Amino acid sequence: MPTSRQSSLTSVHDPTRSSGCHSRCIRERYRSPTTSLIGASQLCPSGQLWEFRADDTAGVSDYLNAVDKYVVSSTLTEPGWQNSAVLRGPLVDEVEALKAAPGRDIVTTGSIRLVHALIAANLVDEFRLFVFPVAVGRGARLFDSAREDLELLEMRPFTSGVVLLRYAPKR
C-alpha cells in the first residue's frame, strides 16, 4: 500500500560528517523512499555537491542520486541531475498533483523560499526539524512568528544535544 505523501522540512545538515545517534536517525530517513522537491536556487549546489561525492559513507549521495527530484522553476529548462524534472506550472497545482499521486513522501530540505511558499499555500503536512545546540545570529526564519496552530507529534532528544521535533499543522 502506498504511504501517505507529505512535505517535510529538516535543517541543512551534512550527515556524512556527523556522528551520534541523531545521524542514524537522519540516515534512516534516507533509506525510506521519498520524492524530493527542490527550489531552483538549491539545485546547482546540491547536484554538484552530491552527484560525484566519493567520501560519503552514510549513503546520502546514493540516495540523492537515485531519488526522484522535482525542481520548482519558471526559467530552468534542464535540471542536469539524474532522475530530475522541472515543475514550471503554478506551485499549488504542481504540488497538489504530486501529493495526489500514489507513492512516496515528498521531502523538502533547505530551499527556504520554496518552503515559505509551501507553508503559505497550506501544502505542508508535517515539519521535521532537527534543532542543533548552536546559536546563529542571522539567516532566514522558517516562521515569521510563533505559531500556535502546530501539534507536536514527536520530540526525540539525542545524546549529541540535537533534538528532533515533528509537528503537524492543526486543520
Contact map, one row per residue, 1 for C-alpha under 8 A:
111000000000000000000000000000000000000000000000000000000000000000000000000000000000000000000000000000000000000000000000000000000000000000000000000000000000000000000000000
111100000000000000000000000000000000000000000000000000000000000000000000000000000000000000000000000001110000000000000000000000000000000000000000000000000000000000000000000
111110000000000000000000000000000000000000000000000000000000000000000000000000000000000000000000000001111000000000000000000000000000000000000000000000000000000000000000000
011111000000000000000000000000000000000000000000000000000000000000000000000000000000000000000000000000111000000000000000000000000000000000000000000000000000000000000000000
001111100000000000000000000000000000000000000000000000000000000000000000000000000000000000000000001101111100000000000000000000000000000000000000000000000000000000000000000
000111110000000000000000000000000000000000000000000000000000000000000000000000000000000000000000001000001110000000000000000111000000000000000000000000000000000000000000000
000011111000000000000000000000000000000000000000000000000000000000000000000000000000000000000000000000001111000000000000001111100000000000000000000000000000000000000000000
000001111100000000000000000000000000000000000000000000000000000000000000000000000000000000000000000000000111100000000000000111110000000000000000000000000000000000000000000
000000111110000000000000000000000000000000000000000000000000000000000000000000000000000000000000000000000011110000100000000001111000000000000000000000000000000000000000000
000000011111000000000000000000000000000000000000000000000000000000000000000000000000000000000000000000000001110000000000000000111100000000000000000000000000000000000000000
000000001111100000000000000000000000000000000000000000000000000000000000000000000000000000000000000000000000110000000000000000001110000000000000000000000000000000000000000
000000000111110000000000000000000000000000000000000000000000000000000000000000000000000000000000000000000000110000000000000000000000000000000000000000000000000000000000000
000000000011111000000000000000000000000000000000000000000000000000000000000000000000000000000000000000000000000000000000000000000000000000000000000000000000000000000000000
000000000001111111000000000000000000000000000000000000000000000000000000000000000000000000000000000000000000000000000000000000000000000000000000000000000000000000000000000
000000000000111111100010011000000000000000000000000000000101000000000000000000000000000000000000000000000000000000000000000000000000000000000000000000000000000000000000000
000000000000011111000000000000000000000000000000000000011111000000000000000000000000000000000000000000000000000000000000000000000000000000000000000000000000000000000000000
000000000000011111100000000000000000000000000000000000000000000000000000000000000000000000000000000000000000000000000000000000000000000000000000000000000000000000000000000
000000000000011111110010000000000000000000000000000000000000000000000000000000000000000000000000000000000000000000000000000000000000000000000000000000000000000000000000000
000000000000001011111110000000000000000000000000000000000000000000000000000000000000000000000000000000000000000000000000000000000000000000000000000000000000000000000000000
000000000000000001111111000000000000000000000000000000000000000000000000000000000000000000000000000000000000000000000000000000000000000000000000000000000000011100000000000
000000000000000000111111100000000000000000000000000000000000000000000000000000000000000000000000000000000000000000000000000000000000000000000000000000000000011100000000000
000000000000000000111111110000000000000000000000000000000000000000000000000000000000000000000000000000000000000000000000000000000000000000000000000000000000011101100000000
000000000000001001111111111000000000000000000000000000000000000000000000000000000000000000000000000000000000000000000000000000000000000000000000000000000000000000000000000
000000000000000000011111111100000000000000000000000000000000000000000000000000000000000000000000000000000000000000000000000000000000000000000000000000000000000000000000000
000000000000000000001111111110000000000000000000000000000000000000000000000000000000000000000000000000000000000000000000000000000000000000000000000000000000000000000000000
000000000000001000000111111111000000000000000000000000000000000000000000000000000000000000000000000000000000000000000000000000000000000000000000000000000000000000000000000
000000000000001000000011111111100000000000000000000000000111000000000000000000000000000000000000000000000000000000000000000000000000000000000000000000000000000000000000000
000000000000000000000001111111110000000000000000000000000000000000000000000000000000000000000000000000000000000000000000000000000000000000000000000000000000000000000000000
000000000000000000000000111111110000000000000000000000000000000000000000000000000000000000000000000000000000000000000000000000000000000000000000000000000000000000000000000
000000000000000000000000011111111000000000000000000000000011001000000000000000000000000000000000000000000000000000000000000000000000000000000000000000000000000000000000000
000000000000000000000000001111111000000000000000000000000000001000000000000000000000000000000000000000000000000000000000000000000000000000000000000000000000000000000000000
000000000000000000000000000111111100000000000000000000000000000000000000000000000000000000000000000000000000000000000000000000000000000000000000000000000000000000000000000
000000000000000000000000000001111110000000000000000000000000000000100000000000000000000000000000000000011000000000000000000000000000000000000000000000000000000000000000000
000000000000000000000000000000011111000000000000000000000000000000110000000000000000000000000000000000011110000000000000000000000000000000000000000000000000000000000000000
000000000000000000000000000000001111100000000000000000000000000000111100000000000000000000000000000000011110000000000000000000000000000000000000000000000000000000000000000
000000000000000000000000000000000111110000000000000000000000000000111100000000000000000000000000000000000111000000000000000000000000000000000000000000000000000000000000000
000000000000000000000000000000000011111000000000000000000000000000001111000000000000000000000000000000000111100000000000000000000000000000000000000000000000000000000000000
000000000000000000000000000000000001111101100000000000000000000000001111000000000000000000000000000000000001101001000000000000000000000000000000000000000000000000000000000
000000000000000000000000000000000000111111100000000000000000000000000011100000000000000000000000000000000000001011000000000000000000000000000000000000000000000000000000000
000000000000000000000000000000000000011111110000000000000000000000000011100100000000000000000000000000000000000000000000000000000000000000000000000000000000000000000000000
000000000000000000000000000000000000001111111000000000000000000000000000000000000000000000000000000000000000001000000000000000000000000000000000000000000000000000000000000
000000000000000000000000000000000000011111111100000000000000000000000000000000000000000000000000000000000000011000000000000000000000000000000000000000000000000000000000000
000000000000000000000000000000000000011111111110000000000000000000000010000000100000000000000000000000000000000000000000000000000000000000000000000000000000000000000000000
000000000000000000000000000000000000000111111111000000000000000000000000000000000000000000000000000000000000000000000000000000000000000000000000000000000000000000000000000
000000000000000000000000000000000000000011111111100000000000000000000000000000000000000000000000000000000000000000000000000000000000000000000000000000000000000000000000000
000000000000000000000000000000000000000001111111111000000000000000000000000000000000000000000000000000000000000000000000000000000000000000000000000000000000000000000000000
000000000000000000000000000000000000000000111111111000000000000000000000000000001000000000000000000000000000000000000000000000000000000000000000000000000000000000000000000
000000000000000000000000000000000000000000011111111100000000000000000000000000000000000000000000000000000000000000000000000000000000000000000000000000000000000000000000000
000000000000000000000000000000000000000000001111111110000000000000000000000000000000000000000000000000000000000000000000000000000000000000000000000000000000000000000000000
000000000000000000000000000000000000000000000111111110000001100110000000000000000000000000000000000000000000000000000000000000000000000000000000000000000000000000000000000
000000000000000000000000000000000000000000000111111110000000100110000000000000001000000000000000000000000000000000000000000000000000000000000000000000000000000000000000000
000000000000000000000000000000000000000000000001111111000000100000000000000000000000000000000000000000000000000000000000000000000000000000000000000000000000000000000000000
000000000000000000000000000000000000000000000000111111110000100000000000000000000000000000000000000000000000000000000000000000000000000000000000000000000000000000000000000
000000000000000000000000000000000000000000000000000111110000000000000000000000000000000000000000000000000000000000000000000000000000000000000000000000000000000000000000000
000000000000000000000000000000000000000000000000000011111000000000000000000000000000000000000000000000000000000000000000000000000000000000000000000000000000000000000000000
000000000000000100000000000000000000000000000000000011111111100000000000000000000000000000000000000000000000000000000000000000000000000000000000000000000000000000000000000
000000000000000100000000000000000000000000000000000000111111000000000000000000000000000000000000000000000000000000000000000000000000000000000000000000000000000000000000000
000000000000001100000000001000000000000000000000000000011111000000000000000000000000000000000000000000000000000000000000000000000000000000000000000000000000000000000000000
000000000000000100000000001001000000000000000000000000011111111000000000000000000000000000000000000000000000000000000000000000000000000000000000000000000000000000000000000
000000000000001100000000001001000000000000000000010000011111111100000000000000000000000000000000000000000000000000000000000000000000000000000000000000000000000000000000000
000000000000000000000000000000000000000000000000011110010011111110000000000000000000000000000000000000000000000000000000000000000000000000000000000000000000000000000000000
000000000000000000000000000000000000000000000000000000000011111111000000000000000000000000000000000000000000000000000000000000000000000000000000000000000000000000000000000
000000000000000000000000000001100000000000000000000000000011111111100000000000000000000000000000000000000000000000000000000000000000000000000000000000000000000000000000000
000000000000000000000000000000000000000000000000011000000001111111100000000000000000000000000000000000000000000000000000000000000000000000000000000000000000000000000000000
000000000000000000000000000000000000000000000000011000000000111111100000000000001110000000000000000000000000000000000000000000000000000000000000000000000000000000000000000
000000000000000000000000000000000000000000000000000000000000011111110000000000000110000000000000000000000000000000000000000000000000000000000000000000000000000000000000000
000000000000000000000000000000001111000000000000000000000000001111111000000000000010000000000000000000000000000000000000000000000000000000000000000000000000000000000000000
000000000000000000000000000000000111000000000000000000000000000001111100000000000011000000000000000000000000000000000000000000000000000000000000000000000000000000000000000
000000000000000000000000000000000011110000000000000000000000000000111110000000000011100000000000000000000000000000000000000000000000000000000000000000000000000000000000000
000000000000000000000000000000000011110000000000000000000000000000011111000000000001111000000000000000000000000000000000000000000000000000000000000000000000000000000000000
000000000000000000000000000000000000111100100000000000000000000000001111100000100001111000000000000000000000000000000000000000000000000000000000000000000000000000000000000
000000000000000000000000000000000000111100000000000000000000000000000111110000000000011100100000000000000000000001000000000000000000000000000000000000000000000000000000000
000000000000000000000000000000000000001100000000000000000000000000000011111100000000011100000000000000000000000000000000000000000000000000000000000000000000000000000000000
000000000000000000000000000000000000000000000000000000000000000000000001111100000000001110000000000000000000000000000000000000000000000000000000000000000000000000000000000
000000000000000000000000000000000000000000000000000000000000000000000000111110000000000100000000000000000000000000000000000000000000000000000000000000000000000000000000000
000000000000000000000000000000000000000100000000000000000000000000000000111111100000010000000000000000000000000000000000000000000000000000000000000000000000000000000000000
000000000000000000000000000000000000000000000000000000000000000000000000001111100000010000000000000000000000000000000000000000000000000000000000000000000000000000000000000
000000000000000000000000000000000000000000000000000000000000000000000000000111110000110000000000000000000000000000000000000000000000000000000000000000000000000000000000000
000000000000000000000000000000000000000000100000000000000000000000000010000111111001110000000000000000000000000000000000000000000000000000000000000000000000000000000000000
000000000000000000000000000000000000000000000000000000000000000000000000000001111101000000000000000000000000000000000000000000000000000000000000000000000000000000000000000
000000000000000000000000000000000000000000000010001000000000000010000000000000111111000000000000000000000000000000000000000000000000000000000000000000000000000000000000000
000000000000000000000000000000000000000000000000000000000000000011000000000000011111000000000000000000000000000000000000000000000000000000000000000000000000000000000000000
000000000000000000000000000000000000000000000000000000000000000011111000000000001111100000000000000000000000000000000000000000000000000000000000000000000000000000000000000
000000000000000000000000000000000000000000000000000000000000000000011110000000111111110000000000000000000000000000000000000000000000000000000000000000000000000000000000000
000000000000000000000000000000000000000000000000000000000000000000001110000001100011111000000000000000000000000000000000000000000000000000000000000000000000000000000000000
000000000000000000000000000000000000000000000000000000000000000000000111100111100001111100000000000000000000000000000000000000000000000000000000000000000000000000000000000
000000000000000000000000000000000000000000000000000000000000000000000111110000000000111110100100000000000000000000000000000000000000000000000000000000000000000000000000000
000000000000000000000000000000000000000000000000000000000000000000000001111000000000011111100000000000000000000000000000000000000000000000000000000000000000000000000000000
000000000000000000000000000000000000000000000000000000000000000000000000010000000000001111101100000000000000000000000000000000000000000000000000000000000000000000000000000
000000000000000000000000000000000000000000000000000000000000000000000000000000000000000111111100000000000000000000000000000000000000000000000000000000000000000000000000000
000000000000000000000000000000000000000000000000000000000000000000000001000000000000001111111110000000000000000000000000000000000000000000000000000000000000000000000000000
000000000000000000000000000000000000000000000000000000000000000000000000000000000000000001111111000000000000000000000100101000000000000000000000000000000000000000000000000
000000000000000000000000000000000000000000000000000000000000000000000000000000000000000011111111100000000000000000000000000000000000000000000000000000000000000000000000000
000000000000000000000000000000000000000000000000000000000000000000000000000000000000001011111111110000000000000000000000000000000000000000000000000000000000000000000000000
000000000000000000000000000000000000000000000000000000000000000000000000000000000000000000111111111000000000000000000000001000000000000000000000000000000000000000000000000
000000000000000000000000000000000000000000000000000000000000000000000000000000000000000000011111111100000000000000000000001000000000000000000000000000000000000000000000000
000000000000000000000000000000000000000000000000000000000000000000000000000000000000000000001111111110000000000000000000000000000000000000000000000000000000000000000000000
000000000000000000000000000000000000000000000000000000000000000000000000000000000000000000000111111110000000000000000000000000000000000000000000000000000000000000000000000
000011000000000000000000000000000000000000000000000000000000000000000000000000000000000000000011111111000100000000000000000000000000000000000000000000000000000000000000000
000010000000000000000000000000000000000000000000000000000000000000000000000000000000000000000001111111000000000000000000000000000000000000000000000000000000000000000000000
000000000000000000000000000000000000000000000000000000000000000000000000000000000000000000000000111111100000000000000000000000000000000000000000000000000000000000000000000
011010000000000000000000000000000000000000000000000000000000000000000000000000000000000000000000001111110000000000000000000000000000000000000000000000000000000000000000000
011110000000000000000000000000000000000000000000000000000000000000000000000000000000000000000000000011111000000000000000000000000000000000000000000000000000000000000000000
011110000000000000000000000000001110000000000000000000000000000000000000000000000000000000000000000001111100000000000000000000000000000000000000000000000000000000000000000
001111100000000000000000000000001110000000000000000000000000000000000000000000000000000000000000000000111110000000000000000000000000000000000000000000000000000000000000000
000011110000000000000000000000000111100000000000000000000000000000000000000000000000000000000000001000011111000000000000000000000000000000000000000000000000000000000000000
000001111000000000000000000000000111100000000000000000000000000000000000000000000000000000000000000000001111100000000000000000000000000000000000000000000000000000000000000
000000111100000000000000000000000001110000000000000000000000000000000000000000000000000000000000000000000111111000100000000000000000000000000000000000000000000000000000000
000000011111000000000000000000000000110000000000000000000000000000000000000000000000000000000000000000000011111000000000000000000000000000000000000000000000000000000000000
000000001111000000000000000000000000000001000000000000000000000000000000000000000000000000000000000000000001111100100000000000000000000000000000000000000000000000000000000
000000000000000000000000000000000000011011000000000000000000000000000000000000000000000000000000000000000001111111100000000000000000000000000000000000000000000000000000000
000000000000000000000000000000000000000000000000000000000000000000000000000000000000000000000000000000000000011111110000000000000000000000010100000000000000000000000000000
000000000000000000000000000000000000001000000000000000000000000000000000000000000000000000000000000000000000001111111000000000000000000000000000000000000000000000000000000
000000000000000000000000000000000000011000000000000000000000000000000001000000000000000000000000000000000000001111111100000000000000000000000000000000000000000000000000000
000000001000000000000000000000000000000000000000000000000000000000000000000000000000000000000000000000000001011111111110000000000000000000000100000000000000000000000000000
000000000000000000000000000000000000000000000000000000000000000000000000000000000000000000000000000000000000000111111111000000000000000000000100000000000000000000000000000
000000000000000000000000000000000000000000000000000000000000000000000000000000000000000000000000000000000000000011111111100000000000000000000000000000000000000000000000000
000000000000000000000000000000000000000000000000000000000000000000000000000000000000000000010000000000000000000001111111111100000000000000000000000000000000000000000000000
000000000000000000000000000000000000000000000000000000000000000000000000000000000000000000000000000000000000000000111111111100000000000000000000000000000000000000000000000
000000000000000000000000000000000000000000000000000000000000000000000000000000000000000000000000000000000000000000011111111000000000000000000000000000000000000000000000000
000000000000000000000000000000000000000000000000000000000000000000000000000000000000000000010000000000000000000000001111111000000000000000000000000000000000000000000000000
000000000000000000000000000000000000000000000000000000000000000000000000000000000000000000000000000000000000000000000111111100000000000000000000000000000000000000000000000
000000100000000000000000000000000000000000000000000000000000000000000000000000000000000000010011000000000000000000000111111110000000000000000000000000000000000000000000000
000001110000000000000000000000000000000000000000000000000000000000000000000000000000000000000000000000000000000000000110011111100000000000000000000000000000000000000000100
000001110000000000000000000000000000000000000000000000000000000000000000000000000000000000000000000000000000000000000000001111100000000000000000000000000000000000000001100
000001111000000000000000000000000000000000000000000000000000000000000000000000000000000000000000000000000000000000000000000111110000000000000000000000000000000000000111100
000000111100000000000000000000000000000000000000000000000000000000000000000000000000000000000000000000000000000000000000000111111000000000000000000000000000000000001111000
000000011100000000000000000000000000000000000000000000000000000000000000000000000000000000000000000000000000000000000000000001111100000000000000000000000000000000011110000
000000001110000000000000000000000000000000000000000000000000000000000000000000000000000000000000000000000000000000000000000000111110000000000000000000000000000000011100000
000000000110000000000000000000000000000000000000000000000000000000000000000000000000000000000000000000000000000000000000000000011111000000000000000000000000000001111000000
000000000010000000000000000000000000000000000000000000000000000000000000000000000000000000000000000000000000000000000000000000001111100000000000000000000000000001111000000
000000000000000000000000000000000000000000000000000000000000000000000000000000000000000000000000000000000000000000000000000000000111110000000000000000000000000011100000000
000000000000000000000000000000000000000000000000000000000000000000000000000000000000000000000000000000000000000000000000000000000011111000000000000000000000000011000000000
000000000000000000000000000000000000000000000000000000000000000000000000000000000000000000000000000000000000000000000000000000000001111100000000000000000000000000000000000
000000000000000000000000000000000000000000000000000000000000000000000000000000000000000000000000000000000000000000000000000000000000111110000000000000000000000000000000000
000000000000000000000000000000000000000000000000000000000000000000000000000000000000000000000000000000000000000000000000000000000000011111100000000000000000000000000000000
000000000000000000000000000000000000000000000000000000000000000000000000000000000000000000000000000000000000000000000000000000000000001111100000000000000000000000000000000
000000000000000000000000000000000000000000000000000000000000000000000000000000000000000000000000000000000000000000000000000000000000000111110000000000000000000000000000000
000000000000000000000000000000000000000000000000000000000000000000000000000000000000000000000000000000000000000000000000000000000000000111111000000000000000000000000000000
000000000000000000000000000000000000000000000000000000000000000000000000000000000000000000000000000000000000000100000000000000000000000001111100000000000000000000000000000
000000000000000000000000000000000000000000000000000000000000000000000000000000000000000000000000000000000000000000000000000000000000000000111111000000000000000000000000000
000000000000000000000000000000000000000000000000000000000000000000000000000000000000000000000000000000000000000100110000000000000000000000011111000000000000000000000000000
000000000000000000000000000000000000000000000000000000000000000000000000000000000000000000000000000000000000000000000000000000000000000000001111111000000000000000000000000
000000000000000000000000000000000000000000000000000000000000000000000000000000000000000000000000000000000000000000000000000000000000000000001111110000000000000000000000000
000000000000000000000000000000000000000000000000000000000000000000000000000000000000000000000000000000000000000000000000000000000000000000000011111000000000000000000000000
000000000000000000000000000000000000000000000000000000000000000000000000000000000000000000000000000000000000000000000000000000000000000000000011111100000000000000000000000
000000000000000000000000000000000000000000000000000000000000000000000000000000000000000000000000000000000000000000000000000000000000000000000010111111000000000000000000000
000000000000000000000000000000000000000000000000000000000000000000000000000000000000000000000000000000000000000000000000000000000000000000000000011111000000000000000000000
000000000000000000000000000000000000000000000000000000000000000000000000000000000000000000000000000000000000000000000000000000000000000000000000001111100000000000000000110
000000000000000000000000000000000000000000000000000000000000000000000000000000000000000000000000000000000000000000000000000000000000000000000000001111110000000000000011110
000000000000000000000000000000000000000000000000000000000000000000000000000000000000000000000000000000000000000000000000000000000000000000000000000011111000000000000011110
000000000000000000000000000000000000000000000000000000000000000000000000000000000000000000000000000000000000000000000000000000000000000000000000000001111110000000001111000
000000000000000000000000000000000000000000000000000000000000000000000000000000000000000000000000000000000000000000000000000000000000000000000000000000111110000000001111000
000000000000000000000000000000000000000000000000000000000000000000000000000000000000000000000000000000000000000000000000000000000000000000000000000000011111000000011110000
000000000000000000000000000000000000000000000000000000000000000000000000000000000000000000000000000000000000000000000000000000000000000000000000000000011111100000111100000
000000000000000000000000000000000000000000000000000000000000000000000000000000000000000000000000000000000000000000000000000000000000000000000000000000000111110000111000000
000000000000000000000000000000000000000000000000000000000000000000000000000000000000000000000000000000000000000000000000000000000000000000000000000000000011111011110000000
000000000000000000011100000000000000000000000000000000000000000000000000000000000000000000000000000000000000000000000000000000000000000000000000000000000001111111100000000
000000000000000000011100000000000000000000000000000000000000000000000000000000000000000000000000000000000000000000000000000000000000000000000000000000000000111111000000000
000000000000000000011100000000000000000000000000000000000000000000000000000000000000000000000000000000000000000000000000000000000000000000000000000000000000011111000000000
000000000000000000000000000000000000000000000000000000000000000000000000000000000000000000000000000000000000000000000000000000000001100000000000000000000000111111100000000
000000000000000000000100000000000000000000000000000000000000000000000000000000000000000000000000000000000000000000000000000000000111100000000000000000000000111111110000000
000000000000000000000100000000000000000000000000000000000000000000000000000000000000000000000000000000000000000000000000000000000111000000000000000000000011110011111000000
000000000000000000000000000000000000000000000000000000000000000000000000000000000000000000000000000000000000000000000000000000011110000000000000000000000111100001111100000
000000000000000000000000000000000000000000000000000000000000000000000000000000000000000000000000000000000000000000000000000000111110000000000000000000011111000000111110000
000000000000000000000000000000000000000000000000000000000000000000000000000000000000000000000000000000000000000000000000000001111000000000000000000000011110000000011111000
000000000000000000000000000000000000000000000000000000000000000000000000000000000000000000000000000000000000000000000000000001110000000000000000000001111100000000001111100
000000000000000000000000000000000000000000000000000000000000000000000000000000000000000000000000000000000000000000000000000011100000000000000000000001111000000000000111110
000000000000000000000000000000000000000000000000000000000000000000000000000000000000000000000000000000000000000000000000000111000000000000000000000011100000000000000011111
000000000000000000000000000000000000000000000000000000000000000000000000000000000000000000000000000000000000000000000000000000000000000000000000000011100000000000000001111
000000000000000000000000000000000000000000000000000000000000000000000000000000000000000000000000000000000000000000000000000000000000000000000000000000000000000000000000111
